[in-house]
Amino acid sequence: MKLGRHTNGLTCEWDMQRQFIKWMQSDYLSNYDLEFIDELHIPEVKRIADFIVWKPGNGLINIEAKGNVINTLYHQLKDHATYCDYSFAFIPDYTMTPRWFKQKLTEYGWGLIVFNFNTRGITEVLEAHKNKDIDMFINKSVRQRMKIEIIKRRAVKDTQQILDL
């Protein structure tokens, strides 16, 4: 028996991430002069960032997606906030999001982005504020790795397009 989209956290999270990538790769990136990468390993905090967005002049933005494991999401956000300038939680548009989690978002100044499964819409509902006490050594290291990874991924994509001709 296959579990429904809303009962299986991994399916839910994967669907959200796929839609988020489409959204970011639309005009959004070019309109706001952003660099974007998904699934970037950050060994300094022993985590893989779901999404890292880099806006020159504004810094790194971490976006962590979770389908239903809010406690894990909280710990992921806390770890990534040590080197990112801004942090966002990306969750389904559910009415049952725990009150304690919403309070933590406000307390730490983290933003909230929600995904509506019915409309496929993505909405920023809580603006993020700059994280405090950022480790600039890790921040700079992540930006460098991000640049290299973006170049690698573009090269693979360009090569694939040539091979498909």
N, C-alpha and C positions, 0 to 999 in steps of 0.2 A: 504494500500500500504506500503510495506516495503522499507525503505530508503536504498540506496546503502551504501556500506562500507565507501566510501570516503565522503559522505554527512552527515553521522550521527556521530558526534564526540564521543559519548559514545561507539558505536559499534567499531569504529576505535581504540579508546583507549583500550578497552577490548581485542581486537584482538592483538594489539601491546604488551600489558602486558602478555598475554598468551604465545606469542612467546618468549618474553624476559625471562620468567620463564623457558621455555624449554631450551633456550640457556644457562642460568646460571646453570641449573641443569645437563648439559652435563659435559664433562671433564673440562670445564672452572673453576669450583669451586675447584676441587681437584688439578688442575695444578698450581693454584695461591694461595692455602691455604687461601681460603675465607670463611667467614660465610655470609649467605644471608637470608633475610626475606622480605616478601612482606606485604603490608597493616598493618604497625605498627603504632598504635596510639601514638602521641607525645603530651601529654596534655600541656606541657610547652609552646608550640607554637600554640596550638589549631589547629593542623593539623594531618592528617594521611599521613605518608610517603608511597609513592607507593612502593619504594624499598630502603632498607638499606643494604649496603654491609659493612662488617667489616673485615679488614685485620689487624691482629695483627702486631703492629709495625708501621703501616701506618695510622690507624684510621678509622673513619666512612666515608662512601661515600653515599650520597643521590642521587637517580635517580628518577626524577619526569617525568611521562608520560602524555602527552596531545595530543589529536587528532587534535584539531583546535582552542582552546581558549588560545592563546599565552599570553594575558595580565594576565590571571589567573595563568598560568604557571610561569610567571615572579615573581608574588607575593609569590607563593609557594616556589620557589627556594630561594628567599630572606629570607623567614622565616626559612627554613631548614638550610640555610647557617650559622645561628647563633650558631648552635651546631655541625654541620658536618664539617669534615676536607676538604672534596671535594664535589662538587655539579655538577650534570649533568642534562641537559634537554634531554628528549627522545621524539622525534617527528617524524611524517611521513616524508619521503624523498620527500618533496614538493619544487618546485622552488619558491613558493609564500610566504616563510617565511619572515616576515617583517624585513626590514633593521634595524629598531630600536632595535629589539630583538637580532639580531646578534651582534650589537654594545654593548648591555648590557652584553651578554655572555663574550665578550672580556674584557669589562671594569671590570667586577667582577671576571674574571678568571674561570668562569664556563665552563664545558665541554659540548659537544654536541654529542649525539648518535642518529643516524637516522635509521628508519625502512623502508625498501623497500617492499611494498605490493606485487609487481610482483615476486620478487625473494625470498621473506621471509627473506632476509638478514638483519643483524644488524651490523652497522658499527660505530665505534667511529671516528668522523670527526674533532673534536676539543678537544684537551687535556685539562683537568681541572688543575688548579693551586690551591694551598692550600688557603682555606678561611682565612680571617683575623678576628681577634677579636672573636674567638670561646669561647662560654660559656662552660668551662670544666666541670662544675657541671652538666649541662644538658647532655653533651657528655657522661660522666661516667654513668649517670642515664639511658640513652638510651642503652648503651652497656650492662648494667646489665639486663634491661628488655628484651633486644634482646636475651641474653643467656637463660633466663627463657623461653621465647616464643619458641625458637628453641628446647629446651628440651621437652616442651609440645607437639609441633607439631610432633617431632620424635616419642614420646610415642604413640600418636594417630595413626600415620602411621604404627608403628610396631604392635600395637594392631589390626588394621584393617587387616594387612597381616596375622596375626595368625588366625583371625576369617574367613578369606577367604580360609584357607587350607581345 
